[in-house]
Amino acid sequence: MNETISLDGEWELISLGAEVPENLRSPLKITIPSSVHIALFRKGLLPDPLKGRNGEKYQWIEKSRFIFSRRFTLPASIYGEMKLKLEKVDYFARIFIDRVEIGLCSNAHHPWVFDITPCITPGREQTLTIEVDSGVSWAEKQDRSRYLPASSPERMFLRKPQYTFGWDWAPRMVSCGIPGSISIETVKAPSIEKADLSYSLAGNCAELTFTLELRLDEPEKYSLALIINGGEPQPLTERTSCGLKANCKIFYTLENTERWYPRELGEPVLYDITVLLQKENRTVDSHTFRTGFREISLIQEPYEGGKTFIISVNGRRMFIKGSNWVPAEFFMEETTDKKYRKLISEALGANMNMLRIWGGGSYEKKTFYEECDRQGILLWQDFLFACSEYPEDSGDFLKSVEKESGLALSMLKNHPSIVLWCGNNENDWIFGFYGRGGREGKQAYYYGSDISHRLLPRLMKEQSVETPYWPSSPWGGDFPNSDEEGDKHAWDVSIHYPNLLERTDYRHYRQIKARFISEYGMLSYMMPRTYRDMSGEREIRLDSDVSLFHDNLENGPLMKQALEWIFRKWPENHEDRIKLSLAYQAMGMREAIVSFRKRKPRCGGSLFWMYSDCWPAHGWTIIDYYLRRKPSYYWVKKAYQPVGAYTQCFARRTETYLINDSHEEQILEMEFQAEDMAGTLRQRICRAVSLPPDCVVEGPVVYDAKGWNYIALRKDGKILSEDLVLHTIPGDLEIAPCELSWKEEAEGRDLMVTIHTDRFAYMAEIRHPDGAEPEDNWFHVAPGIPRRIRIRRADAGTIDIKAFNSRGEYIL
C-alpha cells in the first residue's frame, strides 16, 4: 500500500527581480499552499489585494521570480519508488532536490508528478526548492503576428486562469505561486496504481467496467473484491477479462440501480463503490469511487424551422434554469469548502438547476463537484479556453493541452452532475466567424478550432465519456450565435446595441427567439454595505478612484442612461443611485427570464451572466463577493419557480403565462388582478386551472390595465407563485408615497412578518441584522394583497421595512 507524506506547511520565500519592493527582498516564512499575493497579504507585508486600490501594489509580481524552499527528512525505514506530487503550480516552475533539477512545470490547470527516487536519501535532511515565475515575460516574447488580437494577448500562450489577466468584471492580477498541496508518495507493491470506472445503463441495471493498473509482486496470490455502499465484499477475480495482471478490466452488473436525478426532478442518489486488492482475504490496498448513475441526452430535433436544444436526464426533458459560474475567489486557494456549499445551496434556493463553469476560469476543487453531486445541481463544464485564439500550431502547446484536458476528464468524468462538456467560450463566434469567416455566412478555420472540434472529442471517446459534448458556446449552424440552432449569447442588451437607450431597455429581451440562451446579463452597482466593506470608507462616491477601480468595464455611461430611462432621474445621492441600479438589474433579469421561459420548448434554457463575484465589484452578479444577496437574487428566484405565473405588459395589453416545469399535472387556483395607481380596480379574474406536465399555458389577456398587475397560483390555499409588477417602467407613472405596516410573529428561531401598505409600495426592503435570512426581499406590495414573509434566524423587533416610495425616504 502506498504512503503519502505531506510537504504543506511552512516554507521559505525569496522574491527576485528589479521591480520587487525593497522590504520584500529578504527571505520570508510563509505557508503553502498559497499564491505569492496571498502569502504576502497573510504576512501583513501588503494590504488585502481585493480591497480599495490595493491590487495595484501587487502588479510587480507578474514580472518577478520567486524561490520557494523547505527542508524535509523522510523516515529511515521508508522504501519503494518516490514520487513528488504537486497539485497545482502557477506557472513556470523548475524543481530541485539538493540542487539537482528533477523537473519543469508549465501548466497551472493540472497536477504534476515526478519520479524522485534517485534523489532521495531516507533518514537524511534534504532541501526541496521550486523556482517560479508567472510566465508573462516569456509569453510577451512569443510571435503573435499570425494570431488575431485579443485582450491581454500574452494569455493565449499560458495555460493558467485567463480571467487573472483582467476581464470586464475582474482586475488584472496575474497569479503566481504554489496554490496547491505538495506531497511525496511512496509507490510499492502491492498497490492499485490507477483505477478508472465507466458504465452503461440497461433498464434498472448498471453495467460497470473497471480498468485497473496494479503493482503486484506475486500476481497469483492476489484477488479483487468489490464493496457497494459499505456492504459485504464480493469476490471479483473470476470476472476479469485477462486474469489478475498489471493491467486488467473488471466487469460487474449492479442490479436494481437507483438513478441520480437533479434535485428538481428527484433524489441525487450516490453510490460508494470500493475496489479491494486482497491477499489471503486481507485488504492490502483499495480505491473508492463516489458516483451516481444517470442517462443524459442533448435533444436536437426539428422544431419551428430550426432545431431544439434541450437537456434530458433519465428520459425527462428539462428547462434549464441557471447561471454562469466564475471562481468564487480571485485566488482560488482561498475558496473554502464552506463557501462552496453556501453558493451551491443558494443557487438551489433561487430555483436554479444548472451552473455553467465558464472557460476563462479554472477547474474547481474536488469539494465543488462533490457538493454539486450531493445537492443535485447540473453542471455545464467548459474546457478552459475563452475569447482568444490559441497556438495549436505549437507542438509543445498542443501536447500540454492534451495532457491537461485528458487529466481533467479522468478526474471529473464520474461526477453525475456534469451533463455537458463544452470546448470553449466564444472562440468560434469571435474568431471562427467574425474574425476569419463571415464570408457567405460561413465559419473559417481559426487557431484553436482543432482543439475544440477534433482533439477534445477524441479524448472524450478514448476515455469512454458518454456525456454530451458541445464544441463551443455559442455554437450551432453556420452562424454560431444563431436563433435557430444551438446556444446563444444574448448580449445586444447591456453591451452590443450601439444606441445606449436600446442597450439599457431590457424589454428587448422579448425579441430573442433563440433555442437556448447560455449568456446574457444586467449590470448594477454593488450593495451599499459591500461598497463600504470594499473601500473602508463611510461615504459612498461612485465616481471615486476606488469605486472606478472596482467598476465593470461595460458600465461606463450605461448606468446613467439606464436610470434616466427607467426612473427619469439620476439622483445626486450616490446611495440612491445604487439602490435604483439594483432595482433596474432585478427587473431586467425577471424580464429576460420570463421572455425565455414562455417560449419553451422552442427555448430549452436560460443561463444568465453571472452568479457570484470573485472580488467586490460593481457588475453582473446576483450574489456578491461577501455572499450577500442582491435584489436580483430574489427576482431570479421567483422568475425560476418550477410552477409559476407571470405577466408581461405591452403598450395596451397585458399577457399572462402559466408555466409548469414539473412532470406532473398541476390543478391550481389562479387569481389575476389589475389596479391603477389611484386605487381603482380595473380587472379581477379568479378561476381553477389545469396545467399539463412540462408546459406553458397562456392565461388571461387584459387591455388598458394601467397601474399594477398581480397574478398568483395557489394549491390547497397555499401560494405557489405570485408576480406583482407595474404595467410600464416606473418613470412613466405617478407613484405616490406609501405607508408600510407589519406584524411580527415568532416561530421557533424564525420570524413571520405580514406586511400591509396603504398604497402601492415599490421595492420594499426588509432591513435585517447579520445572519438573518428572509425568504423574499426587495418586493412590491399592493393595497389589499398583504405579503407574508418568513425570516430565518431573526428576533422580533430587529427588522425594519422601507420601500423606495416610503414616506420620509422617497427616492423615486
ZAMARGU-4260 file (C-alpha; in steps of 0.2 Angstrom, whole numbers, plus 5000, padded with zeros to 4 digits):
<rodrens>
0) 5000/5000/5000 | 5007/5017/4995 | 5011/5030/5009 | 5009/5049/5007 | 5020/5062/5016
5) 5013/5080/5016 | 5025/5094/5012 | 5012/5108/5015 | 5015/5120/5029 | 5030/5132/5032
10) 5041/5136/5018 | 5054/5150/5014 | 5050/5163/5000 | 5063/5174/4992 | 5057/5187/4979
15) 5069/5191/4965 | 5068/5205/4951 | 5071/5223/4948 | 5053/5228/4952 | 5052/5219/4969
20) 5049/5232/4983 | 5064/5234/4995 | 5055/5227/5010 | 5051/5211/5002 | 5068/5206/4996
25) 5073/5196/5012 | 5068/5178/5015 | 5051/5176/5022 | 5042/5162/5031 | 5026/5158/5023
30) 5013/5144/5022 | 5010/5133/5007 | 4998/5131/4998 | 4997/5149/4993 | 5000/5161/4978
35) 5013/5175/4981 | 4999/5188/4983 | 4990/5179/4997 | 5007/5174/5005 | 5012/5192/5006
40) 4995/5198/5012 | 4995/5184/5026 | 5012/5190/5032 | 5005/5208/5034 | 5018/5215/5021
45) 5005/5221/5009 | 4986/5225/5011 | 4971/5215/5005 | 4973/5214/4986 | 4954/5214/4984
50) 4950/5230/4994 | 4952/5248/4988 | 4965/5250/4975 | 4977/5238/4984 | 4978/5227/4969
55) 4990/5240/4961 | 5003/5236/4974 | 5004/5218/4968 | 5007/5222/4949 | 5026/5219/4951
60) 5023/5200/4954 | 5019/5196/4936 | 5037/5202/4931 | 5047/5194/4945 | 5054/5177/4950
65) 5051/5168/4966 | 5061/5154/4975 | 5051/5143/4987 | 5061/5131/4998 | 5059/5119/5013
70) 5069/5106/5022 | 5062/5089/5024 | 5068/5072/5031 | 5059/5055/5026 | 5060/5041/5039
75) 5075/5030/5038 | 5063/5015/5036 | 5054/5021/5021 | 5056/5012/5004 | 5049/5010/4987
80) 5048/5022/4972 | 5046/5040/4977 | 5035/5052/4968 | 5034/5071/4971 | 5016/5076/4968
85) 5011/5095/4965 | 4993/5098/4965 | 4994/5115/4956 | 5009/5126/4952 | 5007/5143/4944
90) 5016/5144/4932 | 5034/5141/4925 | 5042/5131/4939 | 5059/5122/4940 | 5061/5110/4954
95) 5076/5104/4963 | 5081/5092/4977 | 5098/5097/4984 | 5102/5107/4969 | 5098/5093/4957
100) 5085/5098/4944 | 5071/5085/4944 | 5058/5093/4933 | 5049/5108/4925 | 5031/5113/4927
105) 5022/5124/4914 | 5003/5122/4916 | 4993/5128/4931 | 4977/5118/4926 | 4983/5100/4931
110) 4994/5091/4944 | 5012/5087/4941 | 5021/5071/4946 | 5040/5067/4946 | 5050/5052/4950
115) 5062/5057/4963 | 5068/5040/4969 | 5086/5043/4964 | 5087/5060/4973 | 5080/5053/4990
120) 5091/5048/5005 | 5079/5041/5019 | 5084/5047/5036 | 5094/5062/5030 | 5088/5081/5029
125) 5086/5087/5011 | 5080/5103/5003 | 5066/5105/4990 | 5067/5121/4980 | 5055/5127/4967
130) 5059/5142/4957 | 5043/5150/4950 | 5038/5165/4938 | 5021/5170/4931 | 5026/5166/4913
135) 5021/5184/4907 | 5039/5189/4902 | 5041/5173/4892 | 5024/5175/4884 | 5027/5193/4879
140) 5042/5187/4868 | 5032/5175/4858 | 5027/5179/4840 | 5009/5184/4839 | 5009/5190/4822
145) 4999/5176/4814 | 4985/5176/4828 | 4970/5188/4828 | 4972/5201/4843 | 4963/5198/4859
150) 4963/5207/4876 | 4979/5203/4885 | 4986/5193/4870 | 5000/5185/4880 | 4987/5175/4890
155) 4984/5163/4874 | 5002/5155/4877 | 4999/5152/4896 | 4988/5138/4902 | 4983/5147/4918
160) 4966/5155/4923 | 4963/5168/4909 | 4952/5180/4919 | 4968/5184/4930 | 4974/5195/4915
165) 4959/5206/4918 | 4941/5205/4912 | 4926/5217/4912 | 4922/5210/4930 | 4939/5207/4937
170) 4956/5216/4938 | 4972/5211/4931 | 4982/5202/4944 | 4991/5189/4936 | 4993/5174/4948
175) 5009/5166/4953 | 5015/5153/4966 | 5011/5136/4973 | 4992/5137/4976 | 4990/5118/4978
180) 4996/5105/4990 | 5013/5096/4989 | 5017/5078/4994 | 5029/5064/4992 | 5021/5047/4989
185) 5030/5030/4990 | 5024/5018/4977 | 5027/5000/4981 | 5019/4983/4978 | 5006/4978/4981
190) 4995/4993/4976 | 4982/4999/4965 | 4991/5012/4955 | 4977/5018/4944 | 4958/5015/4943
195) 4945/5020/4931 | 4926/5017/4930 | 4914/5018/4916 | 4897/5012/4915 | 4881/5009/4904
200) 4863/5008/4909 | 4851/4995/4904 | 4834/4996/4912 | 4837/4995/4931 | 4855/4988/4929
205) 4871/4997/4928 | 4885/4988/4918 | 4901/4993/4927 | 4918/4992/4919 | 4934/4995/4930
210) 4950/4997/4921 | 4964/4995/4934 | 4983/4997/4934 | 4990/4986/4948 | 5008/4984/4955
215) 5010/4966/4961 | 5024/4956/4967 | 5016/4939/4966 | 5001/4940/4955 | 4994/4923/4958
220) 4992/4927/4977 | 4981/4942/4975 | 4962/4944/4972 | 4950/4958/4969 | 4934/4961/4978
225) 4920/4975/4977 | 4910/4984/4991 | 4895/4993/4986 | 4889/5007/4999 | 4898/4998/5013
230) 4890/4981/5011 | 4899/4964/5011 | 4915/4962/5000 | 4910/4952/4984 | 4924/4942/4975
235) 4928/4948/4958 | 4944/4939/4952 | 4934/4927/4941 | 4925/4942/4932 | 4941/4949/4925
240) 4944/4949/4906 | 4963/4944/4907 | 4966/4937/4924 | 4974/4947/4938 | 4989/4956/4929
245) 4997/4973/4930 | 4983/4979/4918 | 4966/4972/4919 | 4947/4975/4916 | 4934/4970/4928
250) 4915/4969/4923 | 4901/4970/4936 | 4882/4971/4934 | 4874/4982/4948 | 4856/4977/4949
255) 4842/4987/4955 | 4851/5003/4952 | 4844/5019/4958 | 4847/5033/4946 | 4854/5050/4951
260) 4842/5065/4947 | 4845/5084/4949 | 4835/5090/4964 | 4821/5097/4954 | 4817/5080/4947
265) 4820/5068/4961 | 4834/5062/4973 | 4853/5064/4968 | 4857/5046/4973 | 4875/5042/4975
270) 4885/5026/4976 | 4901/5022/4985 | 4910/5009/4975 | 4926/5002/4983 | 4938/4990/4974
275) 4949/4980/4986 | 4965/4972/4982 | 4967/4957/4993 | 4980/4944/4998 | 4973/4929/5008
280) 4957/4939/5011 | 4966/4953/5019 | 4965/4970/5010 | 4981/4977/5005 | 4975/4992/4995
285) 4959/5000/4989 | 4951/5013/4978 | 4934/5021/4981 | 4923/5029/4968 | 4908/5040/4973
290) 4897/5042/4958 | 4879/5042/4953 | 4871/5034/4938 | 4861/5044/4925 | 4857/5045/4906
295) 4860/5062/4898 | 4854/5067/4881 | 4855/5083/4871 | 4840/5083/4861 | 4841/5092/4844
300) 4826/5089/4834 | 4817/5099/4821 | 4806/5112/4828 | 4799/5128/4820 | 4811/5129/4806
305) 4826/5125/4817 | 4832/5113/4830 | 4829/5112/4848 | 4842/5112/4862 | 4835/5103/4876
310) 4844/5093/4891 | 4836/5077/4896 | 4840/5067/4912 | 4835/5049/4913 | 4822/5052/4899
315) 4815/5068/4907 | 4816/5084/4897 | 4821/5099/4907 | 4820/5118/4905 | 4837/5123/4911
320) 4837/5137/4924 | 4853/5143/4930 | 4868/5154/4929 | 4887/5156/4923 | 4900/5152/4937
325) 4916/5160/4938 | 4929/5156/4953 | 4921/5161/4969 | 4938/5169/4975 | 4950/5178/4964
330) 4964/5167/4971 | 4956/5150/4971 | 4966/5143/4985 | 4956/5155/4996 | 4939/5146/4992
335) 4934/5137/5007 | 4923/5121/5007 | 4910/5132/5017 | 4909/5145/5003 | 4907/5131/4990
340) 4892/5124/5000 | 4884/5140/5003 | 4885/5146/4985 | 4878/5129/4979 | 4864/5129/4992
345) 4860/5147/4987 | 4859/5143/4969 | 4846/5129/4973 | 4837/5141/4984 | 4835/5153/4969
350) 4827/5138/4959 | 4842/5135/4948 | 4845/5118/4941 | 4862/5121/4932 | 4878/5131/4934
355) 4889/5133/4919 | 4908/5133/4923 | 4915/5146/4912 | 4930/5143/4901 | 4940/5158/4907
360) 4942/5151/4924 | 4948/5135/4931 | 4943/5118/4936 | 4936/5119/4953 | 4942/5110/4969
365) 4936/5092/4972 | 4923/5099/4985 | 4914/5109/4972 | 4910/5094/4961 | 4906/5083/4976
370) 4894/5096/4983 | 4885/5098/4966 | 4883/5079/4965 | 4876/5078/4983 | 4865/5093/4982
375) 4858/5089/4965 | 4863/5103/4953 | 4868/5101/4935 | 4884/5107/4928 | 4889/5113/4911
380) 4908/5111/4911 | 4918/5121/4899 | 4936/5116/4894 | 4947/5131/4899 | 4948/5141/4883
385) 4940/5158/4882 | 4939/5173/4870 | 4955/5170/4861 | 4964/5161/4848 | 4976/5148/4854
390) 4993/5142/4847 | 4989/5125/4842 | 5002/5126/4829 | 5015/5124/4843 | 5018/5106/4846
395) 5023/5109/4864 | 5007/5119/4867 | 4996/5106/4860 | 5005/5092/4870 | 5001/5102/4886
400) 4983/5105/4881 | 4981/5086/4878 | 4988/5082/4894 | 4978/5095/4904 | 4961/5090/4896
405) 4964/5072/4897 | 4968/5073/4916 | 4953/5084/4918 | 4941/5071/4910 | 4949/5057/4921
410) 4947/5067/4937 | 4929/5073/4933 | 4920/5061/4922 | 4912/5051/4936 | 4903/5066/4943
415) 4885/5064/4939 | 4881/5082/4940 | 4892/5086/4924 | 4879/5084/4910 | 4888/5094/4896
420) 4906/5097/4891 | 4910/5112/4880 | 4925/5115/4870 | 4927/5134/4873 | 4919/5151/4877
425) 4915/5162/4862 | 4930/5157/4851 | 4920/5150/4836 | 4909/5166/4837 | 4923/5179/4839
430) 4937/5171/4828 | 4929/5157/4818 | 4915/5168/4811 | 4918/5187/4814 | 4937/5186/4814
435) 4941/5174/4799 | 4925/5169/4792 | 4908/5178/4789 | 4911/5177/4770 | 4895/5169/4763
440) 4889/5167/4780 | 4901/5153/4784 | 4914/5150/4798 | 4933/5148/4794 | 4947/5139/4802
445) 4955/5149/4817 | 4969/5145/4828 | 4962/5134/4842 | 4947/5126/4832 | 4956/5109/4830
450) 4957/5108/4849 | 4938/5111/4851 | 4932/5101/4836 | 4945/5087/4835 | 4956/5085/4850
455) 4943/5086/4864 | 4930/5075/4856 | 4944/5062/4853 | 4949/5062/4871 | 4931/5060/4877
460) 4930/5045/4866 | 4946/5037/4872 | 4940/5039/4890 | 4923/5032/4886 | 4914/5048/4892
465) 4896/5047/4887 | 4891/5064/4892 | 4886/5075/4878 | 4900/5087/4870 | 4897/5104/4863
470) 4911/5112/4853 | 4909/5130/4858 | 4897/5142/4866 | 4889/5149/4857 | 4888/5137/4843
475) 4876/5129/4831 | 4874/5131/4812 | 4884/5141/4800 | 4882/5157/4812 | 4887/5152/4829
480) 4876/5164/4838 | 4860/5159/4828 | 4842/5160/4835 | 4838/5144/4825 | 4850/5131/4832
485) 4862/5128/4846 | 4865/5140/4861 | 4866/5159/4860 | 4875/5173/4870 | 4862/5187/4870
490) 4872/5202/4873 | 4863/5215/4862 | 4855/5221/4878 | 4869/5228/4890 | 4883/5228/4878
495) 4881/5227/4859 | 4867/5239/4854 | 4876/5254/4848 | 4862/5265/4854 | 4863/5267/4873
500) 4844/5268/4876 | 4842/5252/4866 | 4856/5244/4876 | 4848/5248/4893 | 4830/5244/4888
505) 4828/5226/4895 | 4811/5224/4886 | 4822/5220/4870 | 4824/5203/4878 | 4807/5199/4872
510) 4813/5199/4854 | 4826/5185/4857 | 4819/5169/4850 | 4835/5158/4852 | 4834/5139/4856
515) 4845/5141/4872 | 4852/5157/4880 | 4868/5152/4888 | 4874/5170/4892 | 4865/5187/4895
520) 4865/5199/4909 | 4861/5215/4918 | 4873/5227/4927 | 4871/5236/4944 | 4881/5244/4957
525) 4887/5234/4972 | 4877/5235/4988 | 4880/5250/4999 | 4887/5239/5013 | 4898/5230/5001
530) 4904/5246/4995 | 4909/5252/5012 | 4917/5235/5016 | 4927/5236/5000 | 4933/5254/5001
535) 4934/5256/5020 | 4925/5272/5018 | 4909/5278/5025 | 4904/5290/5011 | 4899/5282/4995
540) 4906/5290/4980 | 4903/5281/4964 | 4915/5292/4955 | 4929/5290/4967 | 4946/5282/4961
545) 4942/5266/4972 | 4924/5264/4965 | 4931/5266/4947 | 4944/5253/4951 | 4931/5241/4956
550) 4918/5246/4942 | 4913/5235/4927 | 4922/5240/4911 | 4905/5239/4902 | 4896/5251/4914
555) 4903/5267/4908 | 4889/5279/4904 | 4876/5264/4903 | 4870/5265/4921 | 4867/5284/4920
560) 4857/5281/4904 | 4848/5266/4912 | 4842/5276/4927 | 4837/5291/4917 | 4827/5280/4906
565) 4818/5269/4919 | 4816/5281/4933 | 4818/5298/4924 | 4831/5303/4936 | 4850/5302/4941
570) 4850/5305/4959 | 4863/5317/4967 | 4864/5305/4982 | 4876/5291/4977 | 4867/5278/4989
575) 4851/5281/4980 | 4859/5278/4963 | 4865/5261/4970 | 4848/5257/4976 | 4839/5262/4959
580) 4853/5252/4949 | 4849/5236/4960 | 4831/5238/4956 | 4835/5240/4937 | 4845/5224/4937
585) 4832/5214/4947 | 4818/5219/4935 | 4829/5217/4920 | 4833/5199/4925 | 4815/5195/4928
590) 4810/5202/4911 | 4823/5191/4902 | 4819/5175/4911 | 4801/5177/4908 | 4804/5181/4890
595) 4814/5165/4888 | 4803/5153/4898 | 4787/5157/4890 | 4794/5151/4873 | 4798/5133/4878
600) 4800/5120/4870 | 4807/5132/4857 | 4819/5138/4870 | 4827/5125/4881 | 4836/5135/4894
605) 4842/5151/4902 | 4860/5153/4910 | 4862/5171/4915 | 4879/5180/4917 | 4884/5179/4931
610) 4881/5171/4948 | 4894/5177/4961 | 4909/5188/4961 | 4927/5184/4964 | 4930/5201/4972
615) 4920/5215/4977 | 4914/5224/4961 | 4900/5233/4953 | 4894/5221/4940 | 4883/5207/4934
620) 4880/5196/4949 | 4865/5191/4960 | 4876/5186/4975 | 4891/5197/4979 | 4908/5193/4985
625) 4903/5193/5003 | 4889/5181/4999 | 4876/5195/5001 | 4860/5193/4991 | 4857/5207/4979
630) 4839/5211/4975 | 4841/5202/4958 | 4843/5186/4968 | 4825/5187/4974 | 4818/5192/4957
635) 4828/5177/4949 | 4821/5165/4962 | 4803/5170/4958 | 4806/5170/4939 | 4814/5152/4940
640) 4800/5144/4950 | 4796/5127/4944 | 4777/5131/4944 | 4775/5149/4941 | 4763/5163/4934
645) 4770/5179/4926 | 4764/5194/4917 | 4771/5204/4903 | 4764/5221/4899 | 4764/5229/4882
650) 4758/5246/4876 | 4739/5242/4878 | 4738/5224/4884 | 4744/5213/4897 | 4748/5195/4893
655) 4749/5181/4907 | 4758/5164/4906 | 4756/5149/4917 | 4772/5138/4917 | 4774/5120/4924
660) 4791/5113/4923 | 4787/5098/4934 | 4782/5081/4926 | 4765/5081/4935 | 4749/5089/4931
665) 4745/5104/4942 | 4727/5108/4947 | 4728/5125/4954 | 4718/5141/4958 | 4723/5156/4948
670) 4720/5174/4953 | 4723/5189/4942 | 4721/5207/4947 | 4724/5224/4939 | 4723/5241/4948
675) 4728/5259/4943 | 4739/5270/4954 | 4724/5279/4961 | 4717/5263/4968 | 4703/5259/4956
680) 4701/5240/4952 | 4702/5238/4933 | 4701/5219/4932 | 4700/5204/4943 | 4699/5186/4937
685) 4699/5170/4948 | 4697/5153/4942 | 4703/5135/4943 | 4717/5130/4930 | 4724/5113/4925
690) 4742/5114/4919 | 4748/5098/4910 | 4766/5092/4914 | 4780/5102/4907 | 4770/5115/4898
695) 4767/5134/4895 | 4749/5139/4896 | 4743/5157/4891 | 4732/5165/4904 | 4721/5179/4903
700) 4724/5194/4891 | 4718/5211/4898 | 4718/5228/4890 | 4721/5245/4897 | 4726/5238/4914
705) 4737/5253/4918 | 4745/5254/4935 | 4750/5237/4943 | 4746/5219/4938 | 4746/5204/4950
710) 4744/5186/4946 | 4746/5171/4958 | 4744/5152/4958 | 4738/5143/4974 | 4737/5125/4978
715) 4726/5120/4993 | 4726/5138/4998 | 4745/5140/4998 | 4753/5152/4986 | 4765/5143/4974
720) 4769/5158/4964 | 4765/5176/4963 | 4770/5190/4952 | 4767/5209/4955 | 4773/5221/4943
725) 4770/5238/4936 | 4762/5239/4918 | 4776/5250/4912 | 4793/5257/4919 | 4791/5267/4935
730) 4797/5284/4927 | 4781/5284/4917 | 4769/5283/4932 | 4765/5294/4947 | 4770/5283/4962
735) 4763/5291/4977 | 4771/5290/4994 | 4766/5274/5004 | 4765/5269/5022 | 4770/5251/5026
740) 4765/5242/5042 | 4768/5225/5048 | 4765/5212/5061 | 4778/5200/5068 | 4776/5183/5075
745) 4789/5171/5082 | 4790/5154/5075 | 4804/5145/5084 | 4820/5153/5078 | 4811/5161/5063
750) 4801/5177/5062 | 4785/5178/5052 | 4781/5195/5045 | 4764/5200/5037 | 4766/5217/5028
755) 4752/5229/5023 | 4753/5245/5013 | 4740/5259/5010 | 4747/5262/4993 | 4757/5253/4980
760) 4774/5250/4988 | 4789/5250/4976 | 4804/5239/4981 | 4800/5235/4999 | 4816/5231/5008
765) 4817/5221/5024 | 4832/5228/5033 | 4838/5214/5045 | 4853/5210/5056 | 4868/5200/5051
770) 4864/5181/5050 | 4845/5184/5047 | 4839/5177/5030 | 4822/5182/5023 | 4814/5170/5010
775) 4810/5185/5000 | 4815/5203/4999 | 4815/5219/4988 | 4797/5216/4983 | 4782/5226/4978
780) 4767/5226/4990 | 4750/5231/4984 | 4735/5238/4994 | 4724/5223/4999 | 4736/5210/4995
785) 4747/5208/5011 | 4764/5199/5009 | 4768/5186/5022 | 4787/5183/5023 | 4797/5171/5034
790) 4814/5177/5040 | 4826/5164/5047 | 4836/5167/5062 | 4828/5184/5066 | 4821/5190/5083
795) 4805/5201/5084 | 4809/5220/5085 | 4826/5218/5075 | 4819/5222/5057 | 4813/5237/5048
800) 4804/5238/5031 | 4806/5253/5019 | 4800/5255/5001 | 4808/5266/4988 | 4792/5277/4990
805) 4790/5276/5009 | 4785/5292/5017 | 4801/5301/5023 | 4813/5290/5012 | 4806/5293/4995
810) 4819/5291/4981 | 4809/5288/4966
</rodrens>
